[in-house]
Structures are given as C-alpha cells and as structure tokens.
Amino acid sequence: MSVTGWDDTESYEAHRPESDRPATPEPGGAGTAARRKRAPSLLTRVILMIAGCTLLVGVVSMGVSAVLVGRQQQDALVHRAELIATLQAGALGQALWEFDTRAVEEMFRGLLAQDPAVRGVKVWASNGRQGTPLVTLGRPPGRSGVTTVERTVSITGSDGERTSVGLLRLDYSMEEAENATLTALAPMVGLVFFSLLAVIGMISILLNRLVLAPLARLTRSANAIATGDYTIRLRNSRGDEIGQMTTAFNHMAETVHDYTETLEQRVNERTEELRQSNEQLGVVNRQVMDSIQYASLLQSAILPDERAMARRLDDVFALWRPRDVVGGDFHIFRELGSDPDGDFLIGVVDCSGHGVPGAFMTMMVNAVLDHVVSENGTGDPAAILGGLNRMVRAALARGRENPRFDNGLDIGLCLVRPGRGDLVFSGGRISLHVVDPAAGSVNEIKGDAQSLGYRRSRIDHVFTSHTVPLAAGGAFYMTTDGFLDQAGGPRGFGFGNRRFDAMLLEQHGKPMADRKAAFARTLAEYQGGHAQRDDITLLGFAVAPATPTKP
C-alpha cells in the first residue's frame, strides 16, 4: 500500500493508529545514552564553519582598514603639526630677536592650552641647538608616540632680507590619530558584526530548509522502516540531489514493502518445491539403496559357505567389512575333486575400487577365477594366479583406450593338502602370516610384488609357490591392505604389520570366533574417530595334517 499526501513523517505519525506505531524507547535507556553521545548536528558544524570563515575575513579586513585609516589620520595630524609650527615660527621672530622670553612663553602656553596634541616646545636663540633652549615647555608623556617638527625662526629686515634668529622644535602627540582611527573603525566593526549575524542567520535558514530538514525526514523515515513500518512514503517535488535521494528512498521503501508482503508466499512456494524435491530424492535414494542392498545380497552369494569351510578346517573365521554396503574384497574357498578329505583352495582377493564398481569387479573376478580353477585341474596356486592375470587383462581390454580406466586385483591363494601335510601358497601383493606357537613368532610369507589384471601387470609373470608344512596348533592368516592401512591412533598412522603380528600372537590359542571378535575390537579401538579407508577382509584358519608327517 502506498501512502501519499504527507510532507514529512510527523504528519504521517499523527494519523497512524496506536497499534501500528513503533514502541517508544524507555527514558534513560540506550536511546537516551546514544543521544547524549551523539556528535553536534550538521547545522551547528556548518554555522561554526561559516562563523569562523566570516570572522577570519572580518579580522583581516579590519586589520587592513586599521592600517589604511591610521596612516591617513597620522598624515593629517603631521600636516597639522607642520602648519602650526610654521605659523608659530612666523609669529615668534620679533619676540625672539628681542630675547623676550616672557612673550615667547606666553605664546606657547596659550598653544598648549588650546591644542592638547602639543606635548613639548623648545625654542633656541640664533645659535640654534648648540646651547641651552631659551624656552622649554611640555606635558607628561602620553601612551602614544610623538612626531617632532622643527622650523627656523627668522625676521625680515628693512632691506627685505630674512635673517635667522632662532629655532623652534614642536613635539606633537599621535594619540589623536589613534583615537580618530578607532572612532572611524567603530561603525565598520559593528557593520561587520551584524553582517556576520545576518549571513549566519540566512545561511542557517536556507540550509535547514533546503538540506537539513529533508535529511531529517529521510532519517526518521529510515528509522521507521528499520522498526518494521514499510508503508512510509515521502512527497517529493524537487529535482536536485535531495529530490533524487527522496525518490530513491521511496523506491527502496516500495521494494522492501513488496518483498515483505510477498516473502511469506515465496517462502511457502520454495518450501513446497523443496518438499517435493526431497520426496523425489527420497524415492530415488530408496531405489538406489534397494538396488545396492540387493547387490550386497548378490555379492554375499559368491562368498564361501561357512559350513563347508568348517567341515574341511579345524577352525576358521572371516572378518569381511566393506567400506560401503558393497565392496571390492571377498574371500574364496574351493574344494578340488569329490574326495571329502582331498585338497582345497582358500584365499582372499582385493579388487580395485570400492562400493558398486568394486562389487562389479568381485563378480567378474569370481567368475574368471572359477573358470581358471576348472581349467587348471591341479590346483597349483601359482598357475591359477598366472591364468587369472591373463584372463582379467583380456576381459578388461576393451576399456584400455581410456587412460583413466585401469583395474585389477591383489590376491593371496593357498592350496591346502591335508593328505600331504602341507599347503602351497602363492600371492600377488598379499602375504600369508603363519603363527608358530612353539617359537612364539609370526612368519610372514610375502606374495610377489605383482598385481593382477592391471595395465602395468606383466602378462608373462610366473608367480612364486611357497610350501608350508601343516602343524597341530598352528594358524594361518591372510588379509587385504584395508586392515593394515587403516588410519588411527593419536597421529592417524596406519595399523601396520608390526601391530598386526603382535595382535595375532596375543590372541593365539583362543577359538577362532573369539579371535575374530578380539581382532575387530582391536581395530575399532585403534581406528577411533577416523573413517574407514578401504574394504577390509581378514581370513584366519587352522588345519592339521590328515596323517602324521614323516621325518
């Protein structure tokens, strides 16, 4: 709503309802303190500036006038002194020729009585200033300086020639000139003073009417808007800077009023849009999570059957913890042949990637591994790893054109031969940790420094086989790098091989299920608040030879 017809906010405030008026600050509150500390008004400062400038100009003008008028008065007074000295010297000739001291004194006493500017008179006989003055008269010195005029006293003889008979010195005071100067300047001082008052008054009235009053109205209107009253408008009939400011203020008030009225509606619209977007995102998120959960079920289906593993092993556990719902780690168990006491394969695999990409890699690698194992026949882990390396590289060859696409896996694989009382281990960047209870130590059998399936993986690499005898009470562990590289501790370092071996020794002799719980607890305590970096798989098993080993 636009309000017009008011010249200022006072007239508008007088017609506003009481309920719409902003609250008045309490007396003595923060508003009063702010007013007490407020700087002088613009009008006061302008008046002071004008008064200072005018006073400075007046002082300079009065100083110049005083010099000029004083000089004129002094010149007039000197001229008068010279005229009096000339007249007195002309009248003094006969008395001085006759050395009539009395007549001379009477003459000058009359001059002192008639002219108060005369301060002193000295008359010498014809011998001039060389002797004692014939007549010396004077008054006490005044507050002003004096000017001295000398004239020669002469008489005219019968032959018409003039003869010098003495010398007259007249001291004339300048006090009259100073008084005359002050008298002449007094009206000028009054004129300057009243002119100053008139100029200050006129400028103050004009400045207040043209500038300060409109600014005060703008200030009050801005304060009213600040308190929440967005309906204030100012009438404007000026085209100068103040008028432009008023126009801009009205435009601002109109804009703020419009935004205020439509803000709630816009907020509701945006809220509804966000709600709908959130619902859509929720639907999409549920669909994605359902798909990922189903992918987790599919990935779990490729993991070994724990009951089948328990039938062939004395004790076994698998700690499988993807970083996301699905991951790139899995463990394997394959029985070779139909003999329930025959050889079998057991191992862990760490595929590149996490989450859904890693899960896709595990499905592909598991299928390729099944094919390689069925084609191998002997169960030789080194030969299986070589075939797996070649087939994974061939399966991923189509994506090699993209330099960002490079995938593969790390693997540790054991062929357990209970009948022979040993196992054969071969690995690519995954080690086999063997706990020897008799020696109280952990022996790490390192896999080859060669990953499988990557662009950099050598296709002709022959993996190394390690034969390890089976012994009662022994235990074997294989883990992906997610366990060893997990950040934790006070400095955020990785878990590390040394801490891992110490953990294996500490928990040795307990059932595998208890070891699994202890290992998970140790890792969680070390990890603390750090996020899980990678997929984690830890496989532990114990197996004794089917028949006693021969020396």
N, C-alpha and C positions, 0 to 999 in steps of 0.2 A: 504493500500500500504506500502510495506517495503522498507526503504532506507538503502542501504549499501554502503561500499566503502569509508566512511569518518572516519577519526581518531578522530575528535572532532567536536564540534558544530560550531567552527569558519569556518572551511572549508565548512561545510554544509550551514551556513548562507550566505557565499559569493555567493553561487549558487542558493539561493532561490529567487523567484520572489518578487518584491517590494510589491505586493498586499497581499502576504502571510506572510510578516514579521510583528511581533507584534509591536504595537506602542511604540515609544521611549519616556520615561518619560521626561517631560519638565525640563530644567536646573533649579536648585534651588528649585525643588519640593520636594515631600515627599521622593522620592528615594534618592535625594542628602542628605537630613537630616538623612535618615537611614544609608547611608554610613558614614556620619560624626560620628554617634553614634556607629558604628559597632566596636566590640572588635578587638584586634590585631589578625592577622592571625595565623593559626596553625604553619606555618613555623617560624614566629617570636617567638612564645612561645617556640617551640622546640629548636631554636637556643639559646634563653636565658637560657633554662634549661641546654643545653649541655655546654654553656659557663660558667655558674655558677658551674656546677659539675667539669668541667675541671680546672677552676680557683681554686676551693677548693682543688682539688688533687695537682695542681701545688704549691699552697701555703704550703700545708703540706709537699710536697716533698722538696721544697726549705728550709723550716724550719729544717727538719731533716738533709738535706745536710749541711746547715749552721752550725748546731751543730757539726756534724762529722768533717767537714773541719776545722772549727775553733779550735776544740780540737787538731787536728793534727798539725795545724800551731803553736798553743800555746806550744805544747810539743816540736816541733822543735826549737822554739825560746828559751825555757827554757834550752834545751840541749846546745844550742849555748852559752847562758849566763854562764852556768856552765863551759863549756870548756874555755871560755875567762877568767873567774875568776881563774880557775886552772892555766892557762898559766901565768896570771899576778902575781898570788901569788908566782909562782916559780921564776919569774924574779925579784921579789921585795925583796927577802931575804937579799942580801948583802947590798942594799941601806938602808933598814930599820934597819939592825944590826948596821950600822954606823950612823943612825939617819940623813941621808942625805935627808932632807926634800925637797930640791930643785930637786934632781934627781927623787924623788917619784912624785912630782907634774908634772915634765916634762913628765914622763912616762904616767901619767893618762890624762894629757891634750892632748897628742897625741892620746890616746884611745878615748876620747870624740870627737876629730876631725874626727877620722876615722869611728867610729861607732855611728850613730845618735840614736840608740836604748838605749845607755847608758844614764841614767838620773841622776845618782848620784854615787859618790865614797867616801867612808870613810875608812881611814887607822888608826889603833891604834898601838901603840908600844906594847911591850911584855906584859904590864899589861892589854891588852885586852880592853873591853868596859867599864872598871871601871873608866877611866879617859877621858880627852878631846882628840878627834881624832887628830892624828898627821897631817893628810891631809884631807880636806873636799872640794870636788869639785861637781858641779851639774849644771843642766839646770832647767829652769822653768817647772813646772808640765804640762804634756800634757792632752789630752782628754781621754786617756785610762789609765787603771791601770798599775801597775808595779809589777814585781816579784823580790824578793831580794835573792841574792846568797852570802853566806859567806864562806870564805876559810881562813885557818890558814897559816900564812907566817912562813917558817922555813928555816934554813940553815943546811948544813952538815959539821960537824967538821972533824979534822984530823984523829980522831979515827973512822970515819964513822957513828957516831950517829947524828941524826937530832934533832935540838934544835929550839923550837918555839920562834920567835922573834916579832910576831905581828898578827894582824887580819885584813882581807880585807872584806869589805862589798860593794857589787856591786848591784845597783838598775837598773833593766832592764825593759824598756817600752814594753807593749803588743800591742802598736799601729801598729807595723809592722805586727803582726799576724792577726789583724783585717783587715788591708789593703790587706794582702795576701788572706784572706778568701773572701773578696769582689771581688778581682781580679779573684779568682778561680771560684766564683759563677756566674760572669757576663756572660760567654758563656752559662752556664746552663739556666740562665733566658731567654736569647734570644732563646735558643732551645725550652724551654717550650712555650714561646710566639708564636713562629712560628708554633710549633706543634699544639697549640690550634687553630690558624687560619686555619691550614691545615685540622684539624679534623672537625672544624665547616663548612668549605667550602665543604669538601667531603660529610659530612652527609647532608648538606643542598641540595646539588645537587642530591644525591641519594633519599632523602626524597621527594624532589619536583618532581623528575622524576617518582618515584615508587608509591607515595601515593598522594601527594597534587595535582599534575596536573590531574590524573584521577578523584579525588574527585571534582576538579573544573569543569571538563567536565560533571560529573554527575549532579552537582548543576545547571549548565547552562541548561542542557537538561531538568531537572525537572522544572526549571523556564519556559522554553519554553512550556512544557506540561501544566503548570498552566495557561499560557496565551491562550491556545486553540490549540496549534500546536501538534497534536498527531502522526505525521509522523516521528519524530526524532528516530534514532537508533544509537547505538554506536558499533564500531568494538571492538571485544574482542578476544585476543589471550593469555590470562593469565589464570592460574588455581588457583591462590591464592585467598585471601579474596576479593581483589579489583575486580578480574575477576568474582567471584561469585556475587558481588554486581552489576557489569555491566550486567551479564546475567539476574539477577532478574529485573533490570531496563528495559532491552529490553522486557522481558516477560510482565512486567507491562504495558509498553507503547503499546505493541501489543494488550493486553487485553482491555486497555482503548480505543484504536483505533477501535477495533472490536465492543465494546459496543456502542461507539459513532455512528458508521456507522449504526448499527442495531437498535439503540434505537428508532428512529422515527418510523421504521417499526413495532417494537414491541409495541410501544405506540398506533399506529393505530390499530394493531390487538387487543390489550386489550380494546381499546375504542369501537371497533366494538362488541367485546364479551360483554362488559358491556351494550352497547346499546341494543343488542338482549336480554340480561338478564333482563334489565329494561322493555323492551317491554313485555316479558313473565310475569314478575312480575306485570306489569300494567294490563295485561289481567286477571291474577289470582286475582289481587286486585279488579278489576271491577266485576268479577264474585262473589267474596266473598261479596263485598259491595252490589251488586244487591240482593244477597241472604239475606243479613242482612236487607236491605231495605224492601224486601218482607216479611221477618219475622216481621218487625215493623208493616207492614200493617195487618198481621195476628194477632199480639198482640193487635193492636188498635181495631180489630174487637170484642175482648172479653170485651172491656171497655163498660160501660153503655151508652145508648143513652141519650144524654144531654136533648133532648126534652121530653123524658119520665120522666126524673128526674125533669124537670122544671114543668111538669103537676102536680106532686104529692107534690112538695115542694114549699114553699113561695119564697125561694131564695136559690140558690146553686151555688157552683163553685168547680172545681177540678184542682189543680195545680199538673200536672204529668210531672216529668222531670227525665227520665232515665239518669244514668251516661254515658252510651254508647247509641248507636242508639236504642237498645232494653235493657230491664232491668228486674229486679225481682219484681218490685212493680206494683200493679194495685188496682183499687177501684171497688166496686161491688154495684149493685142495682138490687133487685129482688122484683117484685110485687107478693103478695100471693093471689091467687084467682082471680076472674074476676071482682070483685067489684072495680069500679074506685076510690072509696073513702075508700077502705079497707086497711089492713095492708101491709107493705112492709119492706124489709131489705135494709140496706145501711151500707157500711163499707169500710175499707182499708185492704190490705194484703201486707206483706213484705216477699217475698220468699228468701231463701238463694241463694247467687250467684249474679253475675252481667252479663251483656251482654247476649250472646246466652244461656249459661247454666241457667241464671236466667229466661230468656224468656221461656225456655222449662219448668221450674218449674211452671211459671204462667199458662201455658196452661194446665198442668196436674192438678194443684190445682183448677183451674176454673172448669174443668170437674168433679173432685171429689166433689167440692162444690155444683155444680148443682145436682148431684146425691143425696147428703146428704140432701139438701133442699127439693127435691121432695119426699124423703123417710120420712122426719120428719113430714111434714104436719102441725104442729102447729106453726112453725116459731120460736120456742124457741131458742134464740141465744146460750145459754149455751149448750143445747142438740146438736145444729148444730156443735159447736166447738168440743164437745166430739166425735161425729161421724167423723168429718173431721180429727181429730188427729189419730183415729184408722185406717181410710182408707188410709191416706197418709203413715203411718208407714207400712201398708200392701203392698201398691203399691211400696214402696222403699225397701222392704225387700230383694229383690234379690241382691242388691248391698251392703248389710251389711257385706259381707265377707271381703271387702276391708276396712281397718281401716281408710283410708283417705276419704272414701265416707260417708258423714253424712249430710243429707239435711232435711230441714223443713221450717217452716214459723212462722211469728208472725201475729196476726190478731186482729182487733177491729171491732165488728159487733153490729149493732143496729137494733132492731125490733121496728119500728115506728107504733104506734097505734093511729091514729088521732081520731078515734071514742071514745077511752077511754081517750084521752087527755094525753097520756104519751108515753114514749119509754122505751124499755128494752135493756140494754147494757151488753155485755159480751166480754171480751177481753183476749188475751194471749200476754202479754208484750206490748200492745198498749193501751193507755188511751183515755178517752173521756174528752175533755175540754168543759165545759159549761160556757158560758158568761152570768152572771146575771146583766142586766143593772140597775136594781133597787138598788142592793148592790154595783155595780161598782167593781165587782170582778170576777175572773175566778176560777171555781171549777173543779179540776182535779179528775176524777173518774178513778182510776188505774185499769188496767186489771190484771189478775192473773200473777204471776211470773212463767209462764209455757208456753214454746213454743210448737208448734205442729209438729208432724211427725219426730222429731229427735230421735236418739238412746237413748238419756237421757230423752226424754219426757215420763212421766208416762202414760201408756195406760189406766189406770183406773181413771185418774184425772177427777174430776167433776168441771166444770167451774162455777164461781160465776155470778149470774144475779143481775144487778143494775137497779132499776126502777126510772126514772126521769120524773117529770111532764113537759108537754109542756106549754109554756107561751108565750104570744104575746111579740114580741121584743127580745126574747132570740135567741141564736145562739149556734150551736154545731160544734165542730172541732175534727177531728182525723188526725193524721199524723204519718208517719213512722219515724224511727230514723235517716233517712238521713237528714231531716231538722234540728233536734235538735243537731245532732253530727257534722254538717258541721263546719270545721275549718275556722277561720277568725279572724279579729281584729288584734291589734298590737302584741299580743302574740300567735296567732294561736290556741286559745282555741275554744271549741265547742260553737254553738249558745246558747244552754241551755234552760231549762224550764222557768226560770225567765224572760229572754229576750223574750221568745215566748209568755208568758202570757201578758206581757206589750204590745207587738205588737198587740195582739188580742183586748185588751181594747182600745188602741189608735185608731184603725180603726173601732170600733164598731159603728153601726148606719149608715154606708155607704152601698151602694148597694154591693152585693157580687162580682160583676165584678170589682168594684173599689178596694174592699178589696184584691182580687186576685192580681191585679196589684201592690198594695202597698206592699203586702207580698213578692212578687217576687223581688221588688225593694229593700226592706229592707234586704232580704237575700243576694242579689248581692252586696250591699254596704258593708255588714259585711264580706262577703267572700273575696272581694278584688281580689288579685292575687293568692289566694290559689286554688288548684284544687278541683273539686267536689269529695268528698269521696265515696258517696253512691247514690243509687237511691233515689229520693225524691218524695213523694206523700203527698199532703195536701188536705183534703176534708173538706169543710165548707158548712153548710146548716142551714136554718131556717124554722121551721114548727110550725104552730099554731094548737091548738085543733080544731077538726071539730065542736064540740059543747061546750058551756061554761062549764067549770069544776064546779062541785058542791062542796060546803064546806063540 
